[in-house]
């Protein structure tokens, strides 16, 4: 006797014991579908933008009901759209950009004590501001890939929820009040991010984003966690760059690199909680391979290998100094 539809859904749900495989599949589809669409339409720039949008939004998935998961898409997409629009209007790092960036990064640091959705919206909005302000003019067709990636991810989450139900919860990081208070941390966070942007723009406006990203990601409201993430991000980036150099040096066919991109995308969410260095290495490898597929000039990727190492060292060093400022040397004793 054939299984009824609801029995089939129950069987599929039981075949996925936790959220690990689901998260991996969602990452693969969220990054791979927009990227394949761009390559299929012979638009490498659009493919890169769609893949990066999918990657960013994938970090905003969470456990719980479908409404919460879709709300995270709305928050992050709204923050990215707002930051990107401001960067397009005030192109070239005009002085208002610096004020908006400082306010956005201050909000991101402050929201670390409020909630994930608000934090990611402010953080990714600041990143989008840097990208659109320092990049060449965007064509409307390219921006359509970002919008298509948002719709694709929303649809993927709806289908995932209908088939498997609520997503299994990942172990949350304990949310602690910084020893110097949230105001001091948020000010130090914004100051470190602004310094990283200034140095990045001074080196090369096109590379400013990568310096800023490192500072924003590794600087946490816990001093010890910040130091650990700084070291692991540097180590992971070195590993990812070496792996990307090894792969691209072999000059494999495009289909082989594309298959590796999809495989790496599926592995990224598995190591976020306990192996941040490997998580970082996979992201670095993924981004560099996507650039390799999106450009016909091998010198571009060869230059990116060295630049990513320089950028992560700059961003990590600035985050280290920001952490030293954010936390007093002799914090008050904890109550209780």
C-alpha positions in Angstrom: 0.0 0.0 0.0 1.6 3.4 -1.0 2.5 5.8 1.7 0.2 8.7 2.3 1.6 12.2 1.7 1.8 13.1 5.4 3.5 9.7 6.1 6.1 10.5 3.5 6.8 13.9 5.1 7.1 12.2 8.5 9.5 9.6 7.0 11.7 12.4 5.4 11.7 14.3 8.7 12.9 11.2 10.6 15.6 10.6 8.1 17.3 13.9 9.1 18.2 13.4 12.7 19.4 17.0 13.3 19.8 20.2 11.3 23.4 19.5 10.1 22.5 18.0 6.7 19.6 20.4 6.2 21.8 23.5 6.9 24.4 22.1 4.5 21.9 21.5 1.7 20.4 25.0 2.3 23.8 26.6 2.1 24.5 24.7 -1.1 21.3 25.7 -2.8 21.3 29.3 -1.5 24.8 29.9 -2.9 24.7 27.5 -5.8 21.4 28.5 -7.5 22.1 32.2 -7.9 25.6 31.5 -8.9 24.5 28.9 -11.6 21.9 31.3 -12.8 24.5 34.0 -13.4 26.9 31.6 -15.1 24.1 30.2 -17.2 23.2 33.7 -18.4 26.9 34.5 -19.1 27.0 37.2 -16.5 30.0 36.5 -14.1 29.5 39.8 -12.2 25.8 38.9 -11.5 26.8 35.4 -10.6 29.3 36.7 -8.0 26.8 39.1 -6.5 24.0 36.5 -6.3 26.3 33.9 -4.7 27.6 36.4 -2.1 24.0 37.5 -1.3 23.1 33.9 -0.8 26.1 33.3 1.4 25.3 36.3 3.6 21.6 35.5 4.0 22.5 31.8 4.8 24.2 33.0 8.0 20.9 34.5 9.1 19.0 31.3 9.3 18.0 30.1 12.8 15.9 27.5 14.6 12.3 27.9 15.3 9.1 28.5 13.4 9.0 29.5 9.7 7.9 33.1 10.6 11.1 33.7 12.5 13.3 32.3 9.7 11.6 34.5 7.1 11.8 37.5 9.4 15.6 37.1 9.5 15.6 37.2 5.7 13.6 40.4 5.8 15.8 42.0 8.5 19.1 41.2 6.7 17.9 41.9 3.2 16.5 45.2 4.4 19.8 46.2 6.1 21.8 45.2 3.0 19.4 47.1 0.7 19.5 50.3 2.9 23.3 50.2 3.2 23.7 49.5 -0.5 21.4 52.3 -1.5 23.2 54.8 0.7 26.5 53.7 -0.8 25.2 54.1 -4.4 23.8 57.5 -3.7 27.0 58.8 -1.9 29.5 57.0 -4.0 33.2 57.3 -3.5 33.5 57.4 0.4 32.2 61.0 0.7 32.2 62.3 4.3 28.6 61.3 5.0 29.5 57.7 4.4 31.8 57.7 7.4 29.1 59.0 9.7 26.5 56.4 8.4 29.2 53.6 8.7 30.1 54.6 12.3 26.4 54.7 13.3 25.7 51.3 11.6 28.7 49.6 13.3 27.8 51.1 16.7 24.3 49.8 16.3 25.7 46.4 15.3 27.9 46.3 18.5 25.0 47.4 20.7 22.5 45.0 19.1 24.8 42.1 20.1 23.1 42.4 23.4 19.6 42.6 21.9 19.1 40.0 19.2 20.5 38.2 16.2 18.3 39.8 13.6 19.1 43.4 14.5 22.8 42.6 14.8 23.1 41.0 11.4 20.9 43.7 9.7 23.2 46.5 11.0 26.4 44.5 10.4 25.6 43.4 6.8 24.2 46.9 6.1 27.5 48.4 7.0 29.3 45.9 4.7 26.9 46.7 1.8 27.6 50.4 2.4 31.4 49.8 1.9 30.9 47.6 -1.2 28.6 50.0 -3.1 30.6 53.1 -2.1 33.9 51.7 -3.2 32.9 49.6 -6.2 32.2 50.7 -9.8 28.7 51.6 -10.7 26.2 48.8 -10.5 24.0 47.9 -13.4 20.3 47.2 -12.6 20.6 43.7 -14.1 23.3 42.9 -11.6 21.3 44.1 -8.7 18.5 41.8 -9.9 20.7 38.8 -9.0 20.7 40.0 -5.4 17.0 40.3 -5.3 16.6 37.0 -7.0 18.8 35.4 -4.4 16.6 36.8 -1.6 13.5 35.4 -3.2 15.2 32.1 -3.8 16.3 31.8 -0.1 12.8 32.7 1.1 11.3 30.0 -1.1 13.9 27.4 0.0 13.1 28.0 3.7 9.4 27.7 3.0 9.9 24.3 1.3 12.3 23.2 3.9 9.9 24.0 6.7 6.9 22.3 4.9 8.9 19.1 4.4 11.0 18.9 7.6 9.4 21.2 10.1 11.3 23.6 12.4 15.0 23.7 12.0 17.0 22.0 14.7 18.6 24.4 17.2 22.3 25.0 17.1 24.1 25.5 20.4 23.9 29.2 21.0 26.8 31.2 22.3 26.3 32.5 25.8 25.3 36.2 25.7 27.4 38.0 28.3 27.4 41.6 29.3 30.9 43.0 28.5 33.0 43.8 31.6 33.1 47.4 30.5 29.4 47.7 29.7 27.6 47.6 26.3 28.1 51.3 25.6 31.9 51.1 26.0 32.0 47.9 23.8 29.8 49.4 21.1 31.9 52.6 20.9 35.1 50.5 20.7 33.5 48.3 18.1 32.5 51.2 15.9 35.9 52.9 16.4 37.8 49.7 15.4 35.5 49.3 12.4 36.0 52.9 11.3 39.8 52.5 11.6 39.7 49.3 9.6 37.7 51.1 6.9 40.1 54.1 6.8 43.2 51.8 6.5 41.4 49.6 3.9 40.5 52.7 1.8 44.0 54.0 2.1 45.4 50.7 0.8 42.8 50.1 -1.9 39.1 51.0 -1.8 38.3 47.8 -3.5 39.9 45.8 -0.7 38.4 47.8 2.2 35.5 45.4 2.7 37.8 42.5 3.5 39.6 44.4 6.2 36.3 45.6 7.7 34.7 42.2 7.6 37.5 40.6 9.7 37.2 43.4 12.3 33.4 43.2 12.6 33.3 39.4 12.8 36.1 38.6 15.2 35.5 41.4 17.7 33.1 39.9 20.3 31.6 41.2 23.6 33.9 38.8 25.4 37.7 39.4 25.4 38.7 35.8 25.4 36.4 34.9 22.6 37.7 37.8 20.5 41.3 36.7 21.0 40.4 33.1 20.0 38.5 34.2 16.9 41.3 36.5 15.8 43.9 33.7 15.9 41.5 31.2 14.3 40.4 33.5 11.5 44.0 34.3 10.6 44.9 30.6 10.6 41.8 29.6 8.7 42.4 32.3 6.0 45.9 31.1 5.5 44.7 27.5 5.1 41.9 28.6 2.7 44.3 30.7 0.6 46.8 27.8 0.4 44.0 25.4 -0.7 42.7 27.9 -3.3 46.3 28.3 -4.6 46.7 24.5 -4.9 43.4 24.1 -6.7 43.8 26.9 -9.2 47.4 26.0 -9.9 46.3 22.7 -11.3 44.2 24.6 -13.8 41.2 22.1 -13.6 38.2 22.4 -15.9 35.5 24.8 -14.9 33.1 22.0 -14.2 35.5 20.6 -11.6 35.9 23.9 -9.8 32.1 24.4 -9.9 31.6 21.0 -8.3 34.1 21.9 -5.6 32.4 25.2 -5.0 29.1 23.4 -4.3 30.7 20.8 -2.1 32.5 23.5 0.0 29.2 25.5 0.3 27.5 22.4 1.8 30.3 22.0 4.4 30.4 25.6 5.7 27.7 25.4 8.4 29.0 22.2 10.0 32.1 23.9 11.5 30.8 27.3 12.7 30.3 26.3 16.3 33.4 24.3 17.3 35.9 24.7 14.5 35.8 28.4 13.5 39.3 28.1 11.8 37.9 25.5 9.4 34.7 27.4 8.9 36.9 30.4 7.9 39.1 28.3 5.7 36.1 27.0 3.8 34.6 30.5 3.3 38.0 31.8 2.0 38.3 28.8 -0.4 34.7 29.3 -1.6 35.1 33.0 -2.3 38.4 32.6 -4.1 37.1 29.8 -6.3 34.0 31.8 -7.1 36.2 34.7 -8.2 38.3 32.2 -10.2 35.1 31.1 -12.1 34.0 34.7 -12.6 37.1 36.0 -14.2 39.1 34.9 -17.2 42.3 36.5 -16.0 44.3 34.2 -13.7 46.4 37.2 -12.5 43.3 38.5 -10.7 42.9 35.4 -8.5 46.7 35.2 -8.0 46.6 38.8 -6.6 43.6 38.0 -4.4 45.5 35.2 -2.7 48.1 37.6 -1.3 45.6 40.4 -0.7 43.3 38.2 1.5 46.2 37.4 3.7 47.1 41.0 4.1 43.5 42.0 4.7 42.9 39.5 7.4 46.1 40.4 9.2 45.1 44.1 9.1 41.6 43.4 10.3 42.7 41.0 13.0 45.3 43.5 14.3 42.7 46.3 14.5 40.2 44.0 16.2 42.9 43.1 18.7 43.5 46.8 19.6 39.7 47.4 19.7 39.3 44.5 22.1 42.0 45.9 24.4 40.2 49.3 24.5 36.7 47.7 24.9 37.6 45.8 28.1 39.1 47.3 31.2 42.3 45.7 32.5 40.8 45.4 36.0 37.2 44.6 35.4 34.8 44.8 38.4 34.1 41.5 40.1 31.0 39.6 38.9 28.1 39.7 41.2 27.0 36.5 42.8 
